[in-house]
Structures are given as C-alpha cells and as structure tokens.
Amino acid sequence: MKAAFILGLVSAATATHLPTVFLHGMGDSCFNEGMKKITEDAGTHLGSYSVCIPTGKDLESDTNNGFFMTMDKNVEVFAEAIKKNKNLAGGFNAVGFSQGNSVIRGYIQKYNDPPASTWLSVHGTVVGVASFPKCSPQGLL
C-alpha cells in the first residue's frame, strides 16, 4: 500500500478526478475562512486535490491585489503558481468566482499549460466594476 493511502491523503496522481483550482473574486481572499471551506469541501466531495490560488502571500496582500494588481499581472502570478504546483501537472478543473473568472480566462487564453480541462464560471464579470465597494464617487452608497 502506498504511503499516501496509509496516511489517508489523496494526491492528484492517485485521485479518480482531476484536481480542482479555485480563484476568488475582488475583495475576497484564499485565506478567508469561506474560500478555505469551499476549497476543502470540493476536494473532500470529489476525492481529489483541491487548491485556491492566491495572488498574494497573506490575507491582506491577496485581497488588495484584487483591487490594485493589473489583470495581466494577476494572470502571470496565477500561471506561475499553477506551473509550480506538481499536483496540477496533469491538468485541472478550474472554478472562478467573479473577477477570478477573468484571471482564469486569461490563463486559458495565454498559457493553458498545464491545461484547464473544465472551467466553471460563478458570477463572472462582464463589463467590470464601476467603483470600489462603499466608495461611490457620487456618494450614493
């Protein structure tokens, strides 16, 4: 029996499903409890490796990067993290929330290596964001 099974761990190589990659939307973070829970629950349900890819090293920088990092840079950071993660070498399924969809789409169009097999868009952006939340230029919020 392989060590991974003895320890109760499931790796991408031994799972029956492709790994699942999550990317959060603007104002959220992979370090938030909600994103951690969604990522963990998906992996448990599917019996496969599951990961949320942050664009920052901690909650604050990951959240701020959703507002201040250019979309091109977000795609580059995401692509680098995907490439470095050996569990994703054989491909993965992607789930993007809001702005995370735009980053995943950028990755698929620009890199897609390793390939995204399936991409689920949850409330994807279409025309962008008009203003920062709770910071309306007209003072309407």
C-alpha positions in Angstrom: 0.0 0.0 0.0 1.3 3.4 -0.9 2.3 5.9 1.9 -0.4 8.3 0.6 -3.1 5.8 1.4 -1.6 4.8 4.7 -1.7 8.5 5.8 -5.2 9.0 4.5 -4.0 11.6 1.9 -5.2 11.7 -1.7 -2.8 13.2 -4.3 -3.7 14.3 -7.8 -1.8 11.3 -9.1 -3.9 8.8 -7.1 -7.3 10.5 -7.3 -10.0 9.5 -9.7 -10.9 13.1 -10.6 -8.7 15.9 -11.8 -7.6 18.4 -9.2 -9.8 21.5 -8.7 -8.4 25.0 -8.7 -10.3 27.9 -7.2 -9.8 31.6 -7.7 -11.7 34.2 -5.7 -13.2 37.5 -6.7 -12.4 41.1 -5.9 -12.5 41.8 -2.2 -12.1 38.1 -1.2 -9.0 36.0 -0.4 -7.9 32.4 -0.5 -7.0 33.0 3.2 -10.6 33.8 4.1 -12.5 31.0 6.0 -15.2 30.9 3.3 -12.8 30.2 0.5 -10.8 27.7 2.6 -14.1 25.8 3.3 -15.3 25.8 -0.3 -11.9 24.5 -1.4 -11.6 21.9 1.3 -15.2 20.7 0.8 -14.8 20.3 -3.0 -11.7 18.2 -2.5 -13.4 16.0 0.0 -16.5 15.6 -2.1 -14.6 14.8 -5.3 -11.9 12.8 -3.5 -9.2 14.8 -5.2 -6.7 17.5 -4.7 -8.2 21.0 -4.4 -6.5 24.3 -4.0 -7.3 28.1 -4.0 -4.5 30.0 -5.8 -3.8 33.4 -4.1 -2.1 36.3 -5.8 -0.6 37.5 -2.5 1.3 35.9 0.3 -1.3 36.6 3.0 -4.9 37.7 3.5 -4.2 41.5 3.2 -2.0 41.3 0.0 -4.2 38.7 -1.6 -7.3 40.9 -1.0 -5.6 44.1 -2.1 -4.2 42.5 -5.3 -7.8 42.0 -6.5 -8.1 45.8 -6.5 -4.7 47.1 -7.3 -2.8 44.4 -9.3 -3.3 44.7 -13.1 -5.2 41.9 -14.8 -2.1 40.9 -16.8 0.0 40.6 -13.6 -2.8 38.6 -11.9 -2.8 36.2 -14.8 1.0 35.9 -14.6 1.0 35.2 -10.9 -1.7 32.6 -11.3 0.1 30.9 -14.1 3.4 30.8 -12.1 1.6 29.2 -9.2 -0.1 26.7 -11.4 3.1 25.7 -13.1 5.0 25.3 -9.7 2.3 23.1 -8.2 3.2 19.5 -9.1 -0.3 18.3 -8.2 -1.6 20.2 -11.2 0.9 19.0 -13.8 -1.6 16.7 -15.4 -4.3 19.3 -15.8 -7.1 20.5 -13.6 -10.6 21.8 -13.4 -11.0 25.5 -12.6 -13.7 27.3 -10.7 -13.6 31.1 -10.7 -15.7 33.5 -8.7 -16.4 36.9 -10.1 -13.1 38.5 -11.1 -11.4 35.1 -10.6 -13.1 34.1 -13.9 -11.4 36.8 -15.8 -8.0 35.7 -14.5 -8.7 32.0 -15.3 -9.9 33.0 -18.8 -6.7 35.0 -19.2 -4.7 31.9 -18.1 -6.5 29.6 -20.5 -6.1 32.0 -23.5 -2.5 32.9 -22.8 -0.9 29.8 -21.2 -3.2 26.8 -20.5 -0.2 24.7 -19.6 -0.9 22.6 -17.7 -4.4 22.6 -19.2 -7.7 23.6 -17.6 -10.0 20.7 -18.5 -13.2 22.3 -17.4 -13.8 25.9 -16.3 -16.8 26.8 -14.1 -17.6 30.5 -14.0 -19.6 31.6 -10.9 -21.0 35.1 -11.3 -18.3 36.1 -13.8 -17.6 39.7 -14.6 -18.8 41.0 -17.9 -18.1 44.7 -18.0 -16.0 45.3 -14.9 -16.6 47.2 -11.7 -17.8 50.8 -11.7 -16.4 51.7 -8.3 -14.9 50.4 -5.1 -17.5 48.9 -2.7 -18.8 51.5 -0.2 -16.8 54.2 -2.1 -19.2 55.7 -4.6 -17.8 58.8 -6.4 -21.3 60.3 -6.3 -21.8 59.5 -2.6 -24.8 57.3 -3.3 -23.8 54.3 -1.2 
